[in-house]
Each structure stands twice: as C-alpha cells, then as structure tokens.
Amino acid sequence: DAYLAIARKYDIDPVQLAIAWTLTRPFMTSSIIGAKSMKQLTTVLGSTEIVLSDAMLVDIDLAHRAHPMPY
C-alpha cells in the first residue's frame, strides 16, 4: 500500500515506478518482466522514459525503511 500511495502521489503507474526504480540501482543487471499483453509490454517499456526525482526516491526509501520486507 505504501508503494501504491507513492505511485498515486506522483501520478505514475505502480509498475513503471517499480521498474524505473530497479533501473536506478547500480547493482541491477536486469529487470525481469512478465508482460502477457501488448498493453502490459507498452506500460513496462514506458518505464525507461521515467526519471525518478529526488523527492520520489526519498519517498521510496522511507517506504522501504517502514516496510523492509513487505511480503
């Protein structure tokens, strides 16, 4: 819910938020996606156009600190 709230706050698709975040990690070698339709693939590919602002990254970090193991 915390990450969905961040996506809503910045008016960004939650999937794009997640993928865009993984692309900011220096240790990330790939992002695994599971698109089953062209619409889903288009959404995921749109993640490469997303630039996460410093404020967004702070909000993501705060959510992670509050919920380090969200599963």
MIDOSE-1310 file (N, C-alpha, C; in nm, 2 decimals, decimal comma, always signed):
residues 71
dayl	+0,08/-0,12/+0,00/+0,00/+0,00/+0,00/+0,09/+0,13/+0,00; +0,20/+0,12/+0,07/+0,29/+0,24/+0,08/+0,34/+0,27/-0,06; +0,38/+0,17/-0,14/+0,43/+0,20/-0,27/+0,32/+0,24/-0,37; +0,20/+0,19/-0,35/+0,09/+0,23/-0,43/+0,06/+0,38/-0,40
aiar	+0,07/+0,42/-0,28/+0,05/+0,56/-0,24/+0,15/+0,65/-0,31; +0,27/+0,61/-0,31/+0,37/+0,69/-0,38/+0,34/+0,70/-0,53; +0,30/+0,59/-0,59/+0,27/+0,60/-0,73/+0,15/+0,70/-0,75; +0,05/+0,69/-0,67/-0,06/+0,78/-0,68/-0,02/+0,93/-0,66
kydi	+0,07/+0,95/-0,56/+0,11/+1,08/-0,53/+0,18/+1,15/-0,65; +0,26/+1,07/-0,72/+0,33/+1,13/-0,83/+0,26/+1,10/-0,97; +0,14/+1,04/-0,96/+0,06/+1,01/-1,08/+0,14/+0,93/-1,18; +0,19/+0,82/-1,13/+0,27/+0,73/-1,21/+0,22/+0,59/-1,19
dpvq	+0,22/+0,51/-1,30/+0,18/+0,37/-1,29/+0,27/+0,29/-1,19; +0,21/+0,22/-1,10/+0,29/+0,14/-1,00/+0,40/+0,05/-1,06; +0,36/-0,01/-1,17/+0,46/-0,10/-1,24/+0,58/-0,01/-1,29; +0,54/+0,10/-1,35/+0,65/+0,19/-1,40/+0,74/+0,24/-1,29
laia	+0,68/+0,27/-1,18/+0,75/+0,31/-1,06/+0,85/+0,20/-1,02; +0,81/+0,08/-1,01/+0,89/-0,03/-0,97/+1,00/-0,05/-1,06; +0,97/-0,06/-1,19/+1,08/-0,09/-1,29/+1,17/+0,03/-1,30; +1,12/+0,15/-1,30/+1,21/+0,27/-1,31/+1,31/+0,27/-1,19
wtlt	+1,26/+0,23/-1,07/+1,34/+0,22/-0,95/+1,45/+0,12/-0,97; +1,42/+0,00/-1,02/+1,52/-0,10/-1,04/+1,63/-0,05/-1,14; +1,59/+0,03/-1,23/+1,69/+0,08/-1,33/+1,78/+0,18/-1,27; +1,75/+0,23/-1,15/+1,84/+0,33/-1,09/+1,94/+0,26/-1,00
rpfm	+1,93/+0,14/-0,98/+2,02/+0,06/-0,89/+2,15/+0,03/-0,96; +2,27/+0,06/-0,90/+2,39/+0,04/-0,97/+2,43/-0,11/-0,98; +2,36/-0,19/-0,89/+2,39/-0,34/-0,89/+2,30/-0,42/-0,98; +2,20/-0,35/-1,04/+2,10/-0,42/-1,12/+2,16/-0,45/-1,25
tssi	+2,15/-0,58/-1,29/+2,19/-0,62/-1,42/+2,08/-0,64/-1,52; +1,96/-0,66/-1,46/+1,84/-0,68/-1,55/+1,71/-0,66/-1,46; +1,61/-0,63/-1,53/+1,48/-0,62/-1,47/+1,39/-0,72/-1,53; +1,33/-0,81/-1,45/+1,25/-0,92/-1,51/+1,11/-0,87/-1,51
igak	+1,05/-0,89/-1,63/+0,91/-0,85/-1,65/+0,83/-0,97/-1,70; +0,70/-0,97/-1,68/+0,62/-1,08/-1,72/+0,50/-1,03/-1,80; +0,52/-0,95/-1,90/+0,41/-0,90/-1,97/+0,34/-1,01/-2,05; +0,21/-1,01/-2,04/+0,13/-1,11/-2,11/+0,04/-1,05/-2,22
smkq	+0,05/-0,91/-2,24/-0,03/-0,85/-2,35/+0,06/-0,73/-2,40; +0,02/-0,68/-2,51/+0,09/-0,56/-2,57/+0,07/-0,44/-2,48; -0,05/-0,43/-2,42/-0,07/-0,32/-2,33/+0,03/-0,32/-2,21; +0,04/-0,44/-2,15/+0,14/-0,46/-2,04/+0,28/-0,43/-2,08
lttv	+0,32/-0,48/-2,20/+0,45/-0,46/-2,25/+0,48/-0,31/-2,27; +0,38/-0,24/-2,33/+0,39/-0,09/-2,35/+0,41/-0,02/-2,22; +0,34/-0,06/-2,12/+0,35/+0,00/-1,99/+0,49/-0,02/-1,93; +0,54/-0,14/-1,94/+0,67/-0,17/-1,88/+0,78/-0,10/-1,96
lgst	+0,77/-0,10/-2,09/+0,87/-0,03/-2,17/+0,87/+0,12/-2,15; +0,75/+0,18/-2,11/+0,74/+0,32/-2,08/+0,83/+0,35/-1,95; +0,86/+0,25/-1,87/+0,94/+0,27/-1,75/+1,08/+0,33/-1,79; +1,13/+0,30/-1,90/+1,26/+0,35/-1,94/+1,26/+0,50/-1,97
eivl	+1,14/+0,56/-1,98/+1,13/+0,70/-2,00/+1,11/+0,78/-1,87; +1,09/+0,71/-1,76/+1,06/+0,77/-1,63/+1,19/+0,81/-1,57; +1,20/+0,93/-1,52/+1,31/+0,98/-1,44/+1,25/+1,00/-1,30; +1,30/+0,93/-1,20/+1,25/+0,94/-1,07/+1,32/+1,06/-1,00
sdam	+1,24/+1,15/-0,95/+1,30/+1,27/-0,89/+1,36/+1,24/-0,76; +1,44/+1,33/-0,70/+1,50/+1,31/-0,57/+1,39/+1,29/-0,47; +1,28/+1,37/-0,48/+1,17/+1,35/-0,38/+1,10/+1,21/-0,39; +1,09/+1,16/-0,51/+1,03/+1,03/-0,53/+1,12/+0,92/-0,47
lvdi	+1,25/+0,94/-0,49/+1,35/+0,84/-0,44/+1,35/+0,85/-0,28; +1,33/+0,97/-0,23/+1,32/+0,98/-0,08/+1,20/+0,91/-0,03; +1,08/+0,93/-0,10/+0,96/+0,86/-0,06/+0,97/+0,71/-0,07; +1,04/+0,66/-0,17/+1,05/+0,52/-0,19/+1,14/+0,46/-0,07
dlah	+1,25/+0,54/-0,04/+1,34/+0,49/+0,06/+1,27/+0,49/+0,20; +1,19/+0,59/+0,22/+1,11/+0,60/+0,35/+1,01/+0,48/+0,36; +0,95/+0,45/+0,25/+0,85/+0,33/+0,24/+0,93/+0,20/+0,27; +1,05/+0,19/+0,21/+1,13/+0,07/+0,23/+1,17/+0,06/+0,38
rahp	+1,21/+0,17/+0,44/+1,25/+0,16/+0,58/+1,13/+0,13/+0,67; +1,02/+0,18/+0,63/+0,90/+0,14/+0,72/+0,85/+0,00/+0,69; +0,88/-0,05/+0,57/+0,83/-0,19/+0,54/+0,94/-0,26/+0,47; +1,05/-0,30/+0,54/+1,16/-0,36/+0,47/+1,14/-0,50/+0,41
mpy	+1,04/-0,57/+0,46/+1,01/-0,70/+0,40/+0,86/-0,70/+0,38; +0,81/-0,64/+0,27/+0,66/-0,62/+0,25/+0,59/-0,74/+0,21; +0,65/-0,85/+0,20/+0,58/-0,98/+0,16/+0,54/-1,06/+0,27
